[in-house]
Amino acid sequence: MRTSQEDLLVVEALVEYHADRMDVQPARASRAWVLAKEIAASHGLEIEDALRQRDSV
């Protein structure tokens, strides 16, 4: 089981993967975005909020 801080790091990594792969593998990039959104939502956050919290850690 991951901690909340680990989940924030995973969200950040998935968002970066999404940005890096959108032109090359759009389906996988989109799936990464969906996963990031689901993980953030599991903590009651939007992706942007999760990234802001990660930046403040």
CORRA-V677690 format. One record per residue. N is the residue number from 1. RES is the residue in three letters. PSI is psi in degrees with one decimal (NA if undefined). Layout:
# CORRA-V677690
n->N res->RES psi->PSI
n->N res->RES psi->PSI
This chain:
# CORRA-V677690
n->1 res->MET psi->134.6
n->2 res->ARG psi->153.0
n->3 res->THR psi->168.9
n->4 res->SER psi->-40.5
n->5 res->GLN psi->-37.4
n->6 res->GLU psi->-39.6
n->7 res->ASP psi->-39.3
n->8 res->LEU psi->-38.9
n->9 res->LEU psi->-40.0
n->10 res->VAL psi->-42.5
n->11 res->VAL psi->-46.3
n->12 res->GLU psi->-45.4
n->13 res->ALA psi->-41.0
n->14 res->LEU psi->-38.9
n->15 res->VAL psi->-41.6
n->16 res->GLU psi->-41.5
n->17 res->TYR psi->-44.8
n->18 res->HIS psi->-48.7
n->19 res->ALA psi->-40.6
n->20 res->ASP psi->-32.8
n->21 res->ARG psi->-1.9
n->22 res->MET psi->-39.5
n->23 res->ASP psi->-27.3
n->24 res->VAL psi->-45.0
n->25 res->GLN psi->74.5
n->26 res->PRO psi->-34.2
n->27 res->ALA psi->-43.9
n->28 res->ARG psi->-38.4
n->29 res->ALA psi->-41.9
n->30 res->SER psi->-39.1
n->31 res->ARG psi->-39.1
n->32 res->ALA psi->-40.8
n->33 res->TRP psi->-43.7
n->34 res->VAL psi->-44.0
n->35 res->LEU psi->-42.7
n->36 res->ALA psi->-42.5
n->37 res->LYS psi->-41.5
n->38 res->GLU psi->-42.7
n->39 res->ILE psi->-44.1
n->40 res->ALA psi->-44.5
n->41 res->ALA psi->-30.6
n->42 res->SER psi->-15.0
n->43 res->HIS psi->10.9
n->44 res->GLY psi->25.9
n->45 res->LEU psi->153.9
n->46 res->GLU psi->164.3
n->47 res->ILE psi->-45.3
n->48 res->GLU psi->-40.8
n->49 res->ASP psi->-40.6
n->50 res->ALA psi->-41.5
n->51 res->LEU psi->-38.7
n->52 res->ARG psi->-42.0
n->53 res->GLN psi->-38.8
n->54 res->ARG psi->-39.4
n->55 res->ASP psi->-28.8
n->56 res->SER psi->-4.1
n->57 res->VAL psi->NA
